[in-house]
């Protein structure tokens, strides 16, 4: 079986188990080394204590006192893992006792480890630590302590480790199998739903959301994506219908004017017809340019040139620019702009957004009405509000008016493409801001723009 053909949960299970086993081996090796070194150090200290004791007894009580000290040590601590030997200058054994069988050895310095057998039994091999030291000018002594207990402890540690590893591997395999089945089931439900959506084209289907894990987050994100795609598809359909509706009338007029001009064959009529054709074409070009700008803005492909802008002065200029148009429509234009407001924005895009709001207000607010532009800064946001005392916007339309080709008048008798407010939202969101509409205290609509500083 190829490892790369396995499912992701199986790969993860094998990977984690391998990592655990490798890590456990490293930890066990370190613990085994530390245990062996510590116990060996303890044995070596015991051998040096024996050396000190024997030399002291030899010095104080002579040879007999030393032998008596050995008998006392054997009586109190047992002889199974100990051995004592005294040899003369020629290497002849003068005294030997203990449960360990020491081979013939020459005097040496320090402590060393040797392999030996039990007394009278050469086949019963074991390891021991041996220290050699001179008792006097003519006598040398060997003291040995077996490491049988150390070896048994290490074997028990190995056995415990192996049992633990087997248990962990079995438990990990069981958990991995359970996770594999659970993972496969959740993924398979996503795959089936994706196939269903692809096959039927029904974007209203949604992934099941259960629990609060990564699968739930994935399902929520996929559902949000499906909802976004569904809205875009619906928007494309609506845009197509609205374009067909908005362009059918001017195209019909263009065709009628051209047909009349062809029948009349009058230069003056031809000139007037061409002027009307040019005007209609300019209107259609404006619609398509707005659609292009809107598409670029919503897709994030529009480059914005941020510069430090004195918003206070900028809004004052906008008020001066639209004051004559407001007066011409019989409207009163007021302003209430806080001082010293500065933002890093694309001046042209913000100007276009505000111009669209002013144009809408001039179109819908009846003669004798009032427009008011307010601007203030609170903490890290700048709030710009354009409100009026016109007919207002119904609550059910306050979100829809920011969609493409959305019009308050269903009959579409008023001029306009229905793209102005969609461009406003797109341009403001490019600056990480937001725009909404609510009922103005003046009685009409209030468009509020929020821009972060």
BELFEN-V561928 format. One record per run of one state. SS is the DSSP state (alpha for helix, beta for strand, coil for the rest). FROM is the first residue (numbers start at 0). LEN is the number of residues. If there is no record, write none. Layout:
BEGIN
ss=(SS | SS)
from=(FROM | FROM)
len=(LEN | LEN)
END
This chain:
BEGIN
ss=(coil | alpha | coil | alpha | coil | beta | coil | beta | coil | beta | coil | beta | coil | beta | coil | beta | coil | alpha | coil | alpha | coil | alpha | coil | beta | alpha | coil | beta | coil | beta | coil | alpha | coil | beta | coil | beta | coil | alpha | coil | alpha | coil | alpha | coil | beta | coil | beta | coil)
from=(0 | 2 | 5 | 7 | 77 | 81 | 88 | 92 | 98 | 99 | 101 | 110 | 118 | 120 | 134 | 138 | 146 | 147 | 200 | 213 | 264 | 266 | 299 | 306 | 310 | 328 | 331 | 337 | 341 | 345 | 346 | 364 | 369 | 378 | 380 | 388 | 394 | 397 | 399 | 402 | 419 | 430 | 433 | 439 | 444 | 452)
len=(2 | 3 | 2 | 70 | 4 | 7 | 4 | 6 | 1 | 2 | 9 | 8 | 2 | 14 | 4 | 8 | 1 | 53 | 13 | 51 | 2 | 33 | 7 | 4 | 18 | 3 | 6 | 4 | 4 | 1 | 18 | 5 | 9 | 2 | 8 | 6 | 3 | 2 | 3 | 17 | 11 | 3 | 6 | 5 | 8 | 1)
END
